[in-house]
Amino acid sequence: MTHTEPPAAGPDTRHGMPPAALPPAAGALPPAQGVLQDRNYRAFIASRVFSSLGFQSITVALAWMLYDRTGNAYMLGFLGLAQFLPMAALTFVVGAAADRFDRRRIGLACQGLEAVTVALLGVLFWQGALSPPLILSAAALLGAAVAFERPTMAALLPGIVGPAMLQRAVATSTSFMQTALIIGPSLGGLLYGFGAGTVFAASTLLFCGAAASIALIRRAGPAPKRARMSFGTIFAGVAFIRSRPEVLGTISLDLFAVLLGGATALLPVFAADILRAGPIGLGMLRAAPAVGALLMSLWLARHPIERGAGRRMFLAVGVFGLATIVFSLSRSVPLSVLALFVVGASDTISVVVRSSLVQLLTPDDMRGRVNAVNSLFIGTSNQLGEFESGMVAGAFGPVAAGLIGGMGTIAVVLMWMRLFPQLARVERLDGK
């Protein structure tokens, strides 16, 4: 792998310390004013929320429609696979594009592609020509658009708010996205009740709203440098991550924590066979992590981490593993809900620290490629985490699967503290 040298004004990552003096982006607001007072940031948030609501709604509708037409549960797995494979295949191309071209235009193109795709699905449905192969093809196209959209928009954020406001911006964005993730599937199911055509129309409008919001962003950092495309530049994100212990440590810690601690994938089994909670209990269990994540993100938006960021990340992931163990051993619905609430809250601390740290330690001309690799790690850990939990549960039972996952997460934390001492020494997330 090749190494790409950061620009002269890039962050100082020597000795495992956070950047000593990152200059704020032009026009960035001082912390006291509040990040939501920035019109460019409000447009960014609106785009992310509209896009998430549109994607969640149409995904629910496509899953329901596919199963209704085939009666084959395996088709639901193929639907998820169709969305995931483009992200895995396009990761390195996506990152290079995000660092070479205007990120706002890439985001705008992605939202436009999603809007057109969903609108065409609506037309095909109206004509009675929407077959399962077409649904899977559309899901793959949406997955390709999302593969470009997510890392590109993540790389766009630091140029909008500047380093001093980045942690607050990430926490605020997380709270809005958690809300959208809670509302989106329910919105899709509700709209589907009025007819599948309603979902197609609403999702198309939401993607159009996301595109319009991106068009309103006027400040997005310096213009990208049009470096010559080569094998080295495309894979430079991997080389950069390998060369920065703090970035490698935080991304890999999240990867293995989610991979091992994926007990939430077994919630239907726990609700039915362990807790005897029924569908209402299952709904409570599913909502608990999201509620914990939402409340913690709101707290961090108002009370950002000012000291000991690396240590707090390790502590949060350790608490994540401990809460997973408590959930696995619990035979009480209230205790299980509380444990899952803690799972969501502690995971959010890790997400905010990881996202802020990766952005701060990455030069702007590398953020697209680094965020693309980060997105691949996150997507892979989610998918493989569910697979790992299912396999272990099938072999040893759901309780053993949860215990193994929770203890494995704690073991990873202890191991990573020794392997990446630079990460534990990171103090601040505001670029100072």
BELCOR-V997053 format. One line per field, one symbol per residue. ss: DSSP state (H for helix, E for strand, - for the rest). A space follows every 50 residues. Layout:
ss=???
This chain:
ss=-------------HHH--------------HHH-HHH-HHHHHHHHHHHH HHHHHHHHHHHHHHHHHHHH---HHHHHHHHHHHHHHHHHHHHHHHHHHH --HHHHHHHHHHHHHHHHHHHHHHHH-----HHHHHHHHHHHHHHHHHHH HHHHHHHHHHH-HHHHHHHHHHHHHHHHHHHHHHHHHHHHHHH--HHHHH HHHHHHHHHHHHHHH---------------HHHH-HHHHHHHH-HHHHHH HHHHHHHHHH--HHHHHHHHHHHH---HHHHHHHHHHHHHHHHHHHHHHH HH------HHHHHHHHHHHHHHHHHHHHH---HHHHHHHHHHHHHHHHHH HHHHHHHHHHH--HHHHHHHHHHHHHHHHHHHHHHHHHHHHHHHHH-HHH HHHHHHHHHHHHHHHHHHH-HHHH--------
